[in-house]
Structure formats: C-alpha cells, structure tokens
C-alpha cells in the first residue's frame, strides 16, 4: 500500500479511515489481509460502509485486490 493515497483529496473520511485500517494491518511488503469486520472495527464504521469504501478505493485505483486461489477462497488480500 502506498501511504501517499491518504493525502489525496478525492477520498472521503470513511475511505481514508478504511485505507488507514488496511495500512495498519499491512506486512513489510505492503500486503494486508484483514477481514471486513476487522477493518470496520478499526475504522469505526459498519461492515457495509467498509464494503462500499473498498469498492470505491478499488474503482479509483487506490487499492488492488488479491484473491486467494484456494478452493473455497480463504481470504482476500489488499
């Protein structure tokens, strides 16, 4: 995750809080796998708000989704 995305003006407070929550869970390579529930708790918003924010961050190109190849999928990486 690039921390410069937090300074952009096209993000609202919820998108910024979700991005910060993901960044807080990132490893040294910038990959993170927190659940929607974990992000919601950390960001102080509902799980549905997190889902909307994640969709917007992906749409804006600020976040890249990495899906597990396991069957069934084990987790989603950000």
Phi and psi in degrees as GROMACS dihedral restraints (atoms count N, CA, C in turn):
[ dihedral_restraints ]
;  ai    aj    ak    al  type     phi  dphi    fc
    3     4     5     6     1   -93.7    20    10
    4     5     6     7     1   122.2    20    10
    6     7     8     9     1   -71.3    20    10
    7     8     9    10     1   -14.9    20    10
    9    10    11    12     1   -62.0    20    10
   10    11    12    13     1   -25.2    20    10
   12    13    14    15     1   -62.9    20    10
   13    14    15    16     1   -22.3    20    10
   15    16    17    18     1   -71.8    20    10
   16    17    18    19     1   -19.3    20    10
   18    19    20    21     1   -91.8    20    10
   19    20    21    22     1    -3.6    20    10
   21    22    23    24     1   -73.1    20    10
   22    23    24    25     1   148.0    20    10
   24    25    26    27     1   -87.3    20    10
   25    26    27    28     1    -8.1    20    10
   27    28    29    30     1   -87.0    20    10
   28    29    30    31     1     5.3    20    10
   30    31    32    33     1  -105.5    20    10
   31    32    33    34     1   136.4    20    10
   33    34    35    36     1   -82.5    20    10
   34    35    36    37     1   178.7    20    10
   36    37    38    39     1   -64.0    20    10
   37    38    39    40     1   -36.8    20    10
   39    40    41    42     1   -70.1    20    10
   40    41    42    43     1   -43.0    20    10
   42    43    44    45     1   -60.7    20    10
   43    44    45    46     1   -41.6    20    10
   45    46    47    48     1   -64.5    20    10
   46    47    48    49     1   -42.6    20    10
   48    49    50    51     1   -63.6    20    10
   49    50    51    52     1   -40.0    20    10
   51    52    53    54     1   -66.1    20    10
   52    53    54    55     1   -42.9    20    10
   54    55    56    57     1   -61.9    20    10
   55    56    57    58     1   -40.9    20    10
   57    58    59    60     1   -65.2    20    10
   58    59    60    61     1   -40.4    20    10
   60    61    62    63     1   -61.9    20    10
   61    62    63    64     1   -42.2    20    10
   63    64    65    66     1   -66.3    20    10
   64    65    66    67     1   -44.4    20    10
   66    67    68    69     1   -59.7    20    10
   67    68    69    70     1   -36.4    20    10
   69    70    71    72     1   -65.8    20    10
   70    71    72    73     1   -21.7    20    10
   72    73    74    75     1  -103.9    20    10
   73    74    75    76     1     6.7    20    10
   75    76    77    78     1   -77.9    20    10
   76    77    78    79     1   147.1    20    10
   78    79    80    81     1   -85.7    20    10
   79    80    81    82     1  -174.3    20    10
   81    82    83    84     1   -65.9    20    10
   82    83    84    85     1   -16.7    20    10
   84    85    86    87     1   -93.6    20    10
   85    86    87    88     1    -2.7    20    10
   87    88    89    90     1    89.6    20    10
   88    89    90    91     1     7.3    20    10
   90    91    92    93     1   -93.1    20    10
   91    92    93    94     1   144.1    20    10
   93    94    95    96     1  -142.7    20    10
   94    95    96    97     1   146.9    20    10
   96    97    98    99     1  -132.2    20    10
   97    98    99   100     1    38.1    20    10
   99   100   101   102     1   -71.0    20    10
  100   101   102   103     1   147.5    20    10
  102   103   104   105     1   -73.9    20    10
  103   104   105   106     1   164.0    20    10
  105   106   107   108     1   -58.8    20    10
  106   107   108   109     1   -40.3    20    10
  108   109   110   111     1   -62.9    20    10
  109   110   111   112     1   -41.5    20    10
  111   112   113   114     1   -64.9    20    10
  112   113   114   115     1   -43.8    20    10
  114   115   116   117     1   -62.1    20    10
  115   116   117   118     1   -43.7    20    10
  117   118   119   120     1   -60.5    20    10
  118   119   120   121     1   -44.2    20    10
  120   121   122   123     1   -63.6    20    10
  121   122   123   124     1   -45.6    20    10
  123   124   125   126     1   -66.8    20    10
  124   125   126   127     1   -40.0    20    10
  126   127   128   129     1   -83.6    20    10
  127   128   129   130     1   -13.2    20    10
  129   130   131   132     1    73.2    20    10
  130   131   132   133     1    38.2    20    10
  132   133   134   135     1  -141.8    20    10
  133   134   135   136     1   176.6    20    10
  135   136   137   138     1   -77.9    20    10
  136   137   138   139     1   161.9    20    10
  138   139   140   141     1   -62.6    20    10
  139   140   141   142     1   -37.3    20    10
  141   142   143   144     1   -64.5    20    10
  142   143   144   145     1   -39.6    20    10
  144   145   146   147     1   -63.0    20    10
  145   146   147   148     1   -41.5    20    10
  147   148   149   150     1   -59.8    20    10
  148   149   150   151     1   -45.3    20    10
  150   151   152   153     1   -59.7    20    10
  151   152   153   154     1   -42.8    20    10
  153   154   155   156     1   -64.5    20    10
  154   155   156   157     1   -42.8    20    10
  156   157   158   159     1   -65.5    20    10
  157   158   159   160     1   -41.6    20    10
  159   160   161   162     1   -60.5    20    10
  160   161   162   163     1   -43.9    20    10
  162   163   164   165     1   -60.5    20    10
  163   164   165   166     1   -41.9    20    10
  165   166   167   168     1   -67.9    20    10
  166   167   168   169     1   -42.9    20    10
  168   169   170   171     1   -61.9    20    10
  169   170   171   172     1   -38.7    20    10
  171   172   173   174     1   -68.0    20    10
  172   173   174   175     1   -45.7    20    10
  174   175   176   177     1   -58.4    20    10
  175   176   177   178     1   -40.1    20    10
  177   178   179   180     1   -77.0    20    10
  178   179   180   181     1    -7.2    20    10
  180   181   182   183     1    79.0    20    10
  181   182   183   184     1    15.5    20    10
  183   184   185   186     1   -87.3    20    10
  184   185   186   187     1   -13.7    20    10
  186   187   188   189     1  -141.5    20    10
  187   188   189   190     1   139.3    20    10
  189   190   191   192     1  -114.2    20    10
  190   191   192   193     1   131.8    20    10
  192   193   194   195     1   -90.1    20    10
  193   194   195   196     1   135.7    20    10
  195   196   197   198     1  -125.3    20    10
  196   197   198   199     1   107.3    20    10
  198   199   200   201     1   -89.6    20    10
  199   200   201   202     1   146.4    20    10
  201   202   203   204     1   -71.0    20    10
  202   203   204   205     1   144.0    20    10
  204   205   206   207     1   -91.1    20    10
  205   206   207   208     1    -1.2    20    10
  207   208   209   210     1   -66.4    20    10
  208   209   210   211     1   156.5    20    10
  210   211   212   213     1  -123.2    20    10
  211   212   213   214     1   115.4    20    10
  213   214   215   216     1   -71.5    20    10
  214   215   216   217     1   159.7    20    10
  216   217   218   219     1   -55.2    20    10
  217   218   219   220     1   132.1    20    10
  219   220   221   222     1   -83.4    20    10
  220   221   222   223     1   -38.0    20    10
  222   223   224   225     1  -163.5    20    10
  223   224   225   226     1   167.5    20    10
  225   226   227   228     1  -114.3    20    10
  226   227   228   229     1   130.5    20    10
  228   229   230   231     1   -97.9    20    10
  229   230   231   232     1   153.5    20    10
